[in-house]
Amino acid sequence: MPRGKKIIFDVNVWLAIFLDRELYIIKKLIIDGDNLILRSPELTAELMRVMKFKKFNDRWETSLNDCLLFFEDYTVNFVAEALFVGCSDKDDNFLFDLAIQTGADYLVSRDKTVQKTLIHQPTEIINYEEFKKLFF
């Protein structure tokens, strides 16, 4: 497992972690790998909004409140300045602001738009399956 990395998970990855009960991945990354999982106020707000979608109502085995507490307890908050404008889905620009301004090593997303966005930084943009192969 790579150690000492800064990692950002997109909302769609957080949903997979919560809904597929893969919380151990986050704990292992932090405890065993000495990695930092980063979040921003925009990421937190988007996660809270999406978690309330009706299509997920019958899939929660843990309360939404407990999921959000876990999210906040195991992540480091960073307030990034809104500067990036290069994503074709402008609502995802905050992910790139966070990645660039924190010097994140990985931005993990299942969103093809995010994966195709080019940034001239050391941040590697990978999908969740690639991430799991790399780290586990």
C-alpha positions in Angstrom: 0.0 0.0 0.0 1.3 3.4 -0.9 1.9 5.5 2.3 1.8 9.1 3.2 -0.5 10.1 0.3 -3.1 12.9 0.0 -6.3 11.5 -1.4 -9.6 13.0 -2.5 -12.7 10.8 -3.1 -15.4 12.2 -5.3 -19.0 12.0 -3.9 -19.7 9.0 -6.1 -16.9 7.1 -4.5 -18.0 8.1 -1.0 -21.5 6.7 -1.9 -19.9 3.4 -3.0 -17.9 3.2 0.3 -21.0 3.8 2.4 -23.5 1.8 0.4 -21.2 -1.2 -0.2 -20.1 -1.0 3.5 -16.4 -0.5 2.6 -15.6 1.8 5.6 -12.7 -0.5 6.4 -11.0 1.0 3.3 -10.9 4.5 4.8 -9.7 3.2 8.2 -7.0 1.1 6.6 -5.8 4.0 4.4 -5.4 6.2 7.5 -4.3 3.8 10.2 -2.1 1.4 8.2 -1.0 3.8 5.4 -0.6 7.1 7.2 -2.6 8.7 4.3 -4.7 11.9 4.4 -8.2 11.9 3.0 -9.1 15.4 2.0 -12.5 17.1 1.9 -13.8 20.6 1.3 -17.0 22.4 2.3 -18.2 22.0 -1.3 -17.6 18.2 -1.2 -19.3 17.9 2.2 -22.4 19.9 0.9 -22.6 17.8 -2.3 -22.3 14.5 -0.3 -25.1 15.6 2.0 -27.3 16.6 -0.9 -26.8 13.4 -2.9 -27.1 11.1 0.1 -30.7 12.3 0.5 -31.7 11.2 -3.1 -34.8 9.0 -3.0 -33.2 6.2 -5.0 -30.8 5.5 -2.0 -33.5 5.5 0.7 -33.8 1.7 1.1 -30.0 1.1 0.8 -28.8 2.8 4.0 -27.8 0.3 6.7 -26.2 3.1 8.7 -28.0 6.4 9.4 -27.1 9.3 7.2 -26.0 11.1 10.3 -23.5 8.4 11.3 -22.2 8.3 7.7 -21.6 12.1 7.8 -19.9 11.8 11.2 -17.6 9.1 9.9 -16.9 11.3 6.8 -16.0 14.3 9.0 -14.0 12.2 11.6 -11.8 10.5 9.0 -11.1 13.4 6.6 -9.2 16.6 6.8 -11.1 19.8 5.8 -9.5 22.3 3.4 -11.1 25.5 2.2 -9.9 25.9 -1.4 -10.3 29.1 -3.4 -12.5 28.8 -6.4 -10.1 29.2 -9.3 -10.2 26.1 -11.6 -12.5 26.4 -14.6 -11.3 23.5 -16.8 -13.9 20.7 -16.1 -16.7 20.4 -18.6 -19.1 19.9 -15.7 -18.5 23.2 -13.9 -20.1 21.8 -10.7 -17.0 19.5 -10.4 -14.4 22.3 -10.6 -14.2 22.4 -6.8 -12.6 18.9 -6.9 -9.8 20.3 -9.0 -9.4 23.4 -6.8 -9.0 21.0 -3.8 -6.6 18.7 -5.6 -4.4 21.6 -7.0 -4.3 23.7 -3.8 -3.5 20.8 -1.5 -1.1 19.0 -3.8 -3.2 15.9 -3.6 -1.6 12.7 -5.0 -4.9 11.1 -6.1 -8.3 12.3 -7.1 -10.5 9.2 -7.2 -13.8 9.4 -9.1 -16.2 7.2 -11.0 -17.3 10.2 -13.1 -16.0 10.0 -16.7 -16.1 13.8 -17.0 -13.8 14.2 -14.0 -11.5 11.4 -15.2 -11.1 13.1 -18.6 -10.3 16.5 -17.2 -6.6 17.5 -17.6 -4.7 19.3 -15.0 -1.1 20.2 -15.1 -0.3 19.1 -11.6 1.1 15.9 -10.0 -2.4 14.8 -9.0 -3.3 11.5 -10.6 -7.0 11.1 -11.5 -8.1 7.5 -11.3 -11.3 5.5 -11.0 -12.2 3.7 -7.8 -11.4 0.2 -9.1 -7.9 1.3 -10.1 -7.5 2.9 -6.7 -8.4 -0.3 -4.9 -6.0 -2.3 -7.1 -3.2 0.2 -6.3 -3.8 0.4 -2.6 -5.1 -3.0 -1.6 
